[in-house]
Structure formats: structure tokens, C-alpha cells
């Protein structure tokens, strides 16, 4: 996603926390092998149709998971919060 790829993924809880079908990726039922094959063929045969999906995928990662702007500041804040907590009794 960070590279602007059109990700085709399983429609399961961990994945749907990040990917929204048709917006920033393509979701298929975990056991729907034929559906997966059809979606892969469609993405490869019609790349222009998925331009917005690829752009949204990149934006999702940059906006929510960028190391220097999002993840590292949150991690440092968490460490600082833990450092200021009183010791457990």
C-alpha cells in the first residue's frame, strides 16, 4: 500500500482495520478462490480503473502509519507516559 499498489486482501477483521473495499484496496472472502482469481485478473486487466484505489492506499499509509510523523511520536509519547506512572503497588 505504501508503494501505491492495489492490494487484494482477505475480508477478515485484522485486514479490514486498514483496508476498505473499493476505497484503498480490494477485499475478497477468505475462502472464495474463484472470486480472488477474478479480482486479480480484473485489477491486472484494468489498471486505470484502480488508480484511485492505489492513490488512496498510499494516502492511508502515509496519513496513519508514517514513521516520523505518526508512529514514532506515538511511541515516544507512550514511553513518556509509562515513565511518569507511579510504580505498581
Residue frames as qw, qx, qy, qz and C-alpha x, y, z in Angstrom:
[[0.000, 0.885, 0.465, 0.000, 0.00, 0.00, 0.00],
 [0.311, -0.785, 0.077, 0.529, 2.80, 2.42, 0.83],
 [0.338, -0.190, 0.599, 0.701, 4.15, 1.94, -2.68],
 [0.446, 0.365, -0.087, -0.812, 0.76, 2.77, -4.18],
 [0.120, 0.039, -0.948, -0.291, -0.06, -0.81, -5.07],
 [0.695, -0.183, -0.163, -0.676, -3.58, -2.11, -5.40],
 [0.105, -0.230, 0.916, -0.311, -3.74, -4.63, -2.58],
 [0.735, -0.158, -0.439, -0.491, -6.14, -7.55, -2.89],
 [0.011, 0.294, -0.805, 0.516, -6.66, -8.99, 0.56],
 [0.301, -0.327, -0.895, 0.032, -8.82, -11.22, 2.72],
 [0.361, -0.564, -0.140, -0.729, -12.01, -9.70, 4.08],
 [0.688, -0.364, -0.575, 0.253, -11.13, -10.55, 7.69],
 [0.385, -0.892, -0.222, 0.083, -11.06, -8.46, 10.85],
 [0.564, -0.511, 0.143, 0.633, -7.33, -7.67, 11.03],
 [0.390, 0.190, 0.485, 0.759, -7.27, -6.57, 7.40],
 [0.018, -0.755, -0.518, -0.401, -10.45, -4.51, 7.49],
 [0.416, -0.746, -0.201, 0.479, -8.92, -2.33, 10.20],
 [0.265, -0.476, 0.330, 0.771, -6.86, -0.74, 7.41],
 [0.029, 0.006, 0.707, 0.707, -8.36, -1.68, 4.04],
 [0.493, 0.440, 0.425, -0.619, -11.80, -0.54, 2.88],
 [0.544, 0.257, 0.737, 0.309, -13.05, -2.41, -0.17],
 [0.378, 0.727, 0.452, 0.352, -13.05, -0.28, -3.28],
 [0.122, -0.993, 0.004, 0.005, -11.53, 2.71, -1.49],
 [0.066, -0.818, 0.571, 0.026, -7.92, 1.77, -0.67],
 [0.146, -0.288, 0.943, 0.085, -7.85, -1.89, -1.60],
 [0.689, 0.006, -0.482, -0.542, -9.87, -4.84, -2.77],
 [0.411, -0.261, 0.767, -0.418, -11.32, -7.30, -0.28],
 [0.657, 0.054, -0.627, -0.415, -12.42, -10.84, -1.07],
 [0.860, -0.384, 0.108, -0.318, -13.95, -13.54, 1.07],
 [0.345, -0.612, 0.712, 0.019, -11.21, -15.69, 2.61],
 [0.583, -0.009, 0.810, 0.054, -12.46, -18.95, 1.05],
 [0.623, 0.696, 0.249, -0.257, -13.70, -17.54, -2.29],
 [0.567, -0.267, 0.533, 0.569, -10.88, -18.76, -4.52],
 [0.412, 0.535, 0.584, 0.450, -12.76, -18.04, -7.75],
 [0.039, -0.974, -0.224, -0.013, -13.63, -14.53, -6.58],
 [0.473, -0.698, 0.293, 0.450, -9.99, -13.91, -5.68],
 [0.545, 0.042, 0.600, 0.584, -8.86, -15.05, -9.13],
 [0.257, 0.758, 0.507, 0.321, -11.46, -12.87, -10.85],
 [0.199, -0.965, -0.062, 0.161, -10.49, -9.79, -8.83],
 [0.532, -0.481, 0.430, 0.548, -6.78, -10.32, -9.56],
 [0.466, 0.322, 0.620, 0.543, -7.50, -10.66, -13.27],
 [0.091, 0.903, 0.393, 0.148, -9.68, -7.54, -13.21],
 [0.338, -0.869, 0.117, 0.341, -7.04, -5.45, -11.43],
 [0.514, -0.295, 0.554, 0.584, -4.34, -6.61, -13.84],
 [0.379, 0.449, 0.661, 0.467, -6.51, -6.21, -16.96],
 [0.001, 0.852, 0.345, 0.394, -7.90, -2.79, -15.98],
 [0.547, -0.172, -0.350, 0.741, -5.20, -0.93, -14.08],
 [0.003, 0.313, 0.079, 0.947, -6.69, 2.51, -14.82],
 [0.555, -0.553, -0.464, -0.415, -9.91, 1.51, -13.08],
 [0.749, -0.510, -0.338, 0.254, -7.92, 1.17, -9.83],
 [0.387, 0.484, -0.166, 0.767, -5.94, 4.43, -9.97],
 [0.383, -0.667, 0.084, -0.634, -7.99, 6.00, -7.16],
 [0.915, -0.383, -0.120, -0.039, -7.68, 2.84, -5.06],
 [0.783, 0.121, -0.196, 0.577, -3.88, 2.91, -5.39],
 [0.113, 0.569, -0.144, 0.801, -3.72, 6.63, -4.53],
 [0.624, -0.604, 0.005, -0.496, -5.97, 6.11, -1.52],
 [0.936, -0.193, -0.220, 0.198, -3.89, 3.13, -0.40],
 [0.556, 0.290, -0.236, 0.743, -0.73, 5.24, -0.37],
 [0.185, -0.592, 0.081, -0.781, -2.50, 8.11, 1.41],
 [0.815, -0.495, -0.191, -0.232, -3.88, 5.72, 4.06],
 [0.855, -0.123, -0.230, 0.448, -0.39, 4.55, 4.96],
 [0.348, 0.381, -0.141, 0.845, 1.22, 8.00, 4.85],
 [0.347, -0.598, -0.040, -0.721, -1.57, 9.59, 6.90],
 [0.807, -0.489, -0.021, -0.331, -1.85, 6.84, 9.52],
 [0.950, -0.232, 0.060, 0.198, 1.45, 4.94, 9.66],
 [0.462, 0.755, -0.263, 0.384, 4.27, 7.29, 8.62],
 [0.752, -0.179, -0.424, 0.472, 7.22, 6.55, 10.91],
 [0.346, 0.071, -0.229, 0.907, 8.45, 10.08, 11.56],
 [0.250, -0.290, -0.086, -0.920, 5.08, 11.86, 11.61],
 [0.747, -0.331, -0.204, -0.539, 2.79, 9.29, 13.22],
 [0.901, -0.169, -0.396, 0.050, 4.28, 6.09, 14.62],
 [0.565, 0.145, -0.438, 0.684, 7.45, 7.38, 16.26],
 [0.169, -0.402, 0.210, -0.875, 5.76, 10.34, 18.00],
 [0.792, -0.361, -0.168, -0.462, 3.05, 8.00, 19.35],
 [0.859, -0.047, -0.435, 0.266, 5.66, 5.52, 20.52],
 [0.330, 0.269, -0.393, 0.815, 7.69, 8.23, 22.27],
 [0.434, -0.425, 0.064, -0.792, 4.54, 9.63, 23.90],
 [0.890, -0.271, -0.304, -0.206, 3.67, 6.16, 25.13],
 [0.717, 0.064, -0.452, 0.527, 7.15, 5.68, 26.58],
 [0.046, 0.359, -0.280, 0.889, 6.99, 9.08, 28.28],
 [0.662, -0.412, -0.103, -0.618, 3.59, 8.24, 29.72],
 [0.905, -0.177, -0.379, 0.075, 4.88, 4.95, 31.08],
 [0.536, 0.215, -0.412, 0.705, 7.95, 6.66, 32.56],
 [0.149, -0.369, 0.226, -0.889, 5.76, 9.06, 34.55],
 [0.746, -0.390, -0.388, -0.375, 3.39, 6.47, 36.01],
 [0.432, -0.620, 0.542, -0.367, 3.85, 5.71, 39.70],
 [0.184, 0.259, -0.948, -0.014, 5.28, 2.24, 40.44],
 [0.703, -0.281, -0.509, -0.409, 2.75, -0.55, 40.88],
 [0.498, -0.564, 0.446, -0.484, 1.99, -1.46, 44.48]]
